[in-house]
Amino acid sequence: AVGSKGLSNPAPSVQFSLPSDSNFTTSGGATVTVPAVRRYEGRSGRLELKGPLKVLTEDTTFNTTSLALSSGTWVVTVTSKGNPAQLSVVADLEGKLTADL
């Protein structure tokens, strides 16, 4: 059911957009459909990924709960696979990284 106050109205589906800094949680068997592949590129500003993450660099591999690029260039590709959907995030980053280890 969907509503903003009072009793909600039944609906077979709902489509909406969330701001980039939003958190979204479903319950009661609700499902979320995401595009199969989405690519994001940036050349300025901050990029932050939250985990659990497995990070592979030219020199090492490590696990972390968050990764931040304060400046530099980046390309992030998000792919949805499987049923239920699992998201694969591949980020090519060039710049100074900060990680929670």
C-alpha angles and dihedrals in degrees: 000000000000129000145133098217138352118014117355124232122234115251130174091219143353130207122202142145127236128207113257092252094054128119116213128194128179129204140178095043096305115156132207124215117209130183113271092240130008124179125200126188131188140173101185141024130046127310120195128182122190122206167109081268135176108209123201117190131173089266109029150005124228143158122241142164095226140014126194133189109197095189137353136072127307143178118195122189119192117195127186116213137173136008112301088035119250120193122228114198119195116182126187105199132182116187141047112329128202118199135183104231 
